[in-house]
Amino acid sequence: MKVAAQGEMVAEVDAPSGARYRRDEKTGLFDMSESDAHALVKGGGFFPSMSGATSRRIGYRCTACGFGTYIKTCGRCGSPCEKES
């Protein structure tokens, strides 16, 4: 299971199972067992989005600051967003 650490400077992780995981140099992700991955997420890591690029036609644009998002409320300033064309 792929997991990202809470900081990009983390090179190794000692998991609760006793295993030591090294970060992949190309992707920056840790490939670990499911239980160890959930423990890392609980400690501040996160599951990365592996879906790739998304289409602009499903996104929204903030009417106040111009920030692009995939939800109807801007994550930067909190203003409402309009559907992109």
C-alpha positions as CSV (number, residue, x, y, z in Angstrom):
1,M,0.0,0.0,0.0
2,K,1.4,3.4,-1.0
3,V,1.6,6.1,1.6
4,A,3.2,9.6,1.8
5,A,4.9,10.7,5.0
6,Q,4.0,14.0,6.7
7,G,7.2,15.7,5.5
8,E,9.3,15.4,2.3
9,M,12.5,15.1,4.3
10,V,11.4,11.7,5.9
11,A,13.6,9.1,4.3
12,E,12.9,6.1,6.6
13,V,10.0,5.0,8.8
14,D,10.1,2.5,11.6
15,A,6.6,0.9,11.7
16,P,4.8,-0.6,14.7
17,S,5.2,-4.0,13.2
18,G,9.0,-3.6,13.6
19,A,9.6,-3.3,9.8
20,R,11.7,-0.4,8.5
21,Y,10.6,1.2,5.3
22,R,12.6,3.4,2.9
23,R,11.0,6.1,0.7
24,D,11.0,5.4,-3.0
25,E,13.5,7.8,-4.6
26,K,11.4,8.3,-7.7
27,T,7.9,8.7,-6.3
28,G,8.7,9.8,-2.7
29,L,6.2,7.3,-1.4
30,F,6.5,4.4,1.0
31,D,5.2,1.0,0.0
32,M,4.2,-0.8,3.2
33,S,1.8,-3.3,4.6
34,E,-1.8,-2.1,5.2
35,S,-1.6,-2.1,9.0
36,D,1.7,-0.1,8.9
37,A,0.3,2.3,6.3
38,H,-2.7,3.0,8.5
39,A,-0.4,3.6,11.5
40,L,1.6,6.2,9.4
41,V,-1.6,8.0,8.4
42,K,-2.7,8.1,12.0
43,G,0.7,9.7,12.8
44,G,0.4,12.5,10.2
45,G,1.0,10.8,6.8
46,F,-1.6,10.5,4.1
47,F,-2.8,8.3,1.2
48,P,-1.8,10.0,-2.0
49,S,-4.2,10.5,-4.9
50,M,-3.1,8.0,-7.6
51,S,-5.9,8.9,-10.0
52,G,-3.7,11.1,-12.3
53,A,-5.0,14.2,-14.1
54,T,-8.6,15.2,-14.0
55,S,-10.6,17.1,-16.5
56,R,-11.1,20.9,-16.3
57,R,-14.8,20.5,-17.1
58,I,-15.5,18.9,-13.7
59,G,-13.7,21.7,-11.7
60,Y,-14.8,25.0,-10.2
61,R,-13.2,28.4,-10.2
62,C,-13.4,30.8,-7.2
63,T,-15.2,34.0,-8.1
64,A,-13.2,36.1,-5.7
65,C,-9.5,35.0,-6.0
66,G,-9.5,32.7,-9.1
67,F,-8.3,29.6,-7.3
68,G,-9.2,26.3,-9.0
69,T,-10.8,23.6,-7.0
70,Y,-13.1,20.5,-7.3
71,I,-15.5,21.6,-4.6
72,K,-18.0,24.5,-4.6
73,T,-16.4,26.5,-1.8
74,C,-12.9,27.9,-2.3
75,G,-10.2,26.2,-0.2
76,R,-8.1,29.4,-0.2
77,C,-10.5,32.2,0.7
78,G,-13.9,30.5,1.4
79,S,-15.8,32.3,-1.3
80,P,-18.3,30.4,-3.6
81,C,-17.0,28.9,-6.8
82,E,-18.5,28.6,-10.2
83,K,-18.4,25.7,-12.6
84,E,-15.6,25.9,-15.2
85,S,-16.5,25.6,-18.8
